[in-house]
Amino acid sequence: MGTMPTRTNAYYDVHFELEVGVVTQGSVRRLYPDGSFHDYGVGEIWFHGMWEPHGWTALKPETQRLVVMVWPPFILDLCFPEAADLHWLAPFVVEPKHRPMVPPTLQAEVLRIAYALGTAEASAADKRPQSNSSCKEPLPNTREQPPKQNGEPAISERNVLLTHLLFLQLLTVVLTDPINRHLRSCPTPIPSQHLSPALMLVFSSHEHIPVKKAADACGIATGAFSQKFQQAMGCTFGQFALRRRLSCAANQLISTDYKVKRIALEWGFSDESHFCRSFEQTYRCTPSEYRCAKLREI
């Protein structure tokens, strides 16, 4: 939970984590890759998918919001028999114009959950080991298990579990409202383990990966792989892999003083101009402009 600085000519951000945001005060304009935008007021929610370029502008002074960064596998394999037709990933992978809306009748409940979620996350964060990393840790992350006290979950573990449950409650409130019934007709994504070999290729390489190589790694025909990958991830395999390389390059722009040319070659671009074109198409600014803007925020 925090106050958004007012800015204009927003550059775009790209990250692997899914993003959910709730406006708790003021209003926010979210900018999408196709050039469209949507304005969100108090009690409304935005969703961004994996590696989806997005920007924002606070439309009012002292605008506040809760932002939740979600580790994608937490959502990708989520299934409850009692609600088997709920497509939990749908809000993140459909086109922006089809993403969930929050009717006025639900906005008070959304705010209540958001404030509870912010409190639980703050309590869980207070118990985490301090890190020098500037990267945001995805919220629903159960890979590290806190110690138990007298056979009972530690306080920090309870806070993390409460955070997970509140996040699911927030999604449930939105997805089960009749105004968002269209999301139930979205194709059910392939289980994440079927795509794991392709994802491992992406995350272990600095180079361009052909779609056929990724499909072969998964043992799926190229056409079927491309369709299933886009259903699951909300973007093509080519976009996913390119945006991952660009995101890593963007991190190096901030964390090092390397020349743009060196970063471009390190992340598999044929030359500096190729990298700059791809970067500007995704981030809506040049690498140098991005570096200067981000360093001013530190």
N, C-alpha and C positions, 0 to 999 in steps of 0.2 A: 504494500500500500504506500503510495507516495504522490507528491506533487509533480506535475509535468512542467518542465520549462517551456515557455512559449517560444516557438521558432517558426520561421517561414522557409520556403524553398528546401523542404526536408529532403535529405538524402535517404536512400533506402537501406534497410538492413536485411540480412539473409542469415538464417540459422537452421540447424537440423531439428531442434526442439519444436514441437507444436506450441502455439501461443494462444492463450485465452486472456482476454482483458475485459474488465468491468469498469465502467465509468461511475465513480462515486460522488463526484462533484464537478460541475462545469460541463464541457463538451469537447469531443475529440474528432478530428477528421482523419480517417485512415485511407491511405493511398494504395492502389493495387497495380499489379504489373501491366494490365491492359489499359492503364490510363484513367480508369474509373476511380471514384472515391465514394465514401459513405460517411455521414456525420452521425456520431453516437452521443446520446445524452445520458443523463443519470439513470442508472438501472439497466442500461443496454450493454450488450456483449458483442465483442468482435472475436473472430477466429482467424488464425493464419496457419497454413500447412507447412510441411517440411521443405526447407530451402525456398520458401515462397518469398520473393522480393516484396517488401512493403515499407511504406513510409507513414509519417503521421505529423499532424500539426495540432497543437492545443488551441482551440478556438476562443477560449475564455481564460483570463488570468486565474491563477490558483486552481487550475483543473487538477483533479486527483483521480487516480485509478488504481485498481488491483491488477497486476499482471502475473499470470501463472505460466511457467515454462514446463512443458510436459514431455517426458521421455517417451518417444513414439511407440516402442514395444508395449508400454503400459496400456495403450489404447488399442493397438493393432490386433491383439489377441483377446480382447475383452469380450466375454459372452456370458449372459445369464439365461438359463432355460426359461425363466419366468417372462423374459422379454427378448425372445430369440430374434424378433424382427427389428430390433433396434440396431442401427448401424452407427456405432459410437464414433467411428472415424469420419463419417459423412460431413459433419460441419467444417472439417478441415480440408476436404478434397473436392467438394463441389465448387462450381464457379462462384465468385464473390456475391453475385446478384441473387444466388439461391441459398445463401447461408442463413442460419437460423435468425429469427427475429424474436424480440421480447415484447409481447403486447403490454400495454399499460397495466393490465390486471396482474401481471407477474413481476413487475419491476420492484415492488417492495420486498417480495420474497427473494429475488435475486440479490438485492442489496444486503438483506439479512445474512444470506449465505456468504456473500463476498466479505463482509466484515468478520464473520466467524472464521472464514478461511484465512484472512489476513492475520488474525490473532494467532491461529494455530500454526501457521507457517513461521511467524515471528518467534514463537516459543520454540519451535523445532530448530530454527536457525541459530538461536542463542546457545543451543546445546551442541552444535556441530563444531568440529575442530576448525580453527581459523586457518585460512589458506591465503597465500600470496597471489593466487591466480585471479585474473580479472574476469575469467569466464563465469557465466551464470550456471549454477547447478540446476538441472531439470528438477522440477518439484517431485513428481511421483517416482522416486528412485529407491528401490528396496535392495540394491546390491550390497549395501553395507548394513550389517546388523548390529545395533547397539547392545551393550551388555545387559543382562537381566539382573534385577535386584530381588533376592529372596524368591527366585522362581517366577517373579512377575515381570512383565515388560518394563524396561526403564522408562522414565518420564519422557525422554526424547523420542523413544520408539512409539509411545502412545500418541505423542503429538504428530508424528509423521503419519501414523495410521489414521488419525482423525483428519489430517489434511487430505489424505487420499479419499476418505469417505465424503468429506464436504465437497471435494472437487466432483466426485461422481454424482452427488446430490445436485450440484449446480447443472451438470450436463443433463441429468434426468429431468429436471424441472423444465428445461428448454426443449429437449427433444420430444417429450411426451405431450407438449401443448399442441392442440389441433392445428394451429397456424403453421406448424412445421412438419405436418404429416407427409409432405412431399419427400422428406429425407428418408422415409422408410422404404421407398421404392428404389433407392440406390443399390447397385449390385454389391453383393457381399464380397469383401476383399479376400484374396487368397491368404491363408495363414502365413505369418511372417517367416517361419522357418523355411518355407519353400523359396523365399527370396534371399535367404541369408547368404548363399554363395555370391550372389551378385552384389549384395551390400558389402561383403568382405572385400570384394575386388575394389569397390569404390573407395572404401576407407583405408585401404592399404596401398593405394597407388597415387602418384603425383602426375600421372599421364592420362591422356584421353583413352577411354575404354570403349571399343566398338560394342554395339548392342548385341551382335552375334556372340561375342566372347562371353558376355554376361548371361545370355540365354543358354549357351552351351554349359556354362558352369552350373546352372540350375537344372539342366537336363530337360529343358522346355524348348519347343520350336520358337523361332524368333518372333513370329507374328503373335502367337499366344502369349509369349513372355511380355511383349510390349503392352498388350491389352491388360494383362493381369497386373503388371507393374503400375500402370497409370491408375487403375482402379484402386490399388492399395495406397499409393503414395500421392496421388493428386497431381502428378506431373510425369512427363515422359522420362525414361531412363537417361536419355541424353541430357535433359535439363537437370535432373537430379545430380548426375555425376559432374557436370560443368559447374553448377552452383556450389557443390562441395569444394571444388578446387578454388573457385573464386572466394569463397568464405575463408578458406585457409590462407589465401594470399592477402585478403583484407586484414586478417589477424596479424600477419607479418608486417603489413604497412604500419600498424600501430605499435607493435612490440619490438620492432627493430628499426635501424636506420639504413637498411639495405636500399640500394637503388631500385627503382621500379623495374628496370630491365632484368636485374638479378632475380627478383621475385617472380617475374613472368616466366623466365626459363626454368626456375625451380619447380613451378607448378604446371609444367607441360605445355606451355603456349609457345608457338613457333617463333614469335618475336614480341617485342614490346608493343608494337602497334596492334597486333592481334589481341593481346591481353587487354590493352586499354579500351578497344572497341567492345569486347565482351564485358568488361567491368562496367563501362558506362551504360550499356544496355540493361544491366541488372541493378546497379546501384544508383543510376541517374546522376552520376557525377564522375569526374575523372579520379584515378587512384590518388593523385596529389591532392585534389580537393578533399577527398575522403580522409586522407591522413591528417590534413590540417584541421578539419572539422572535429574529428575524433580526439585529437590531441588537445584541442581547446576545452573539451569536456572533462578531461582527466584532472 
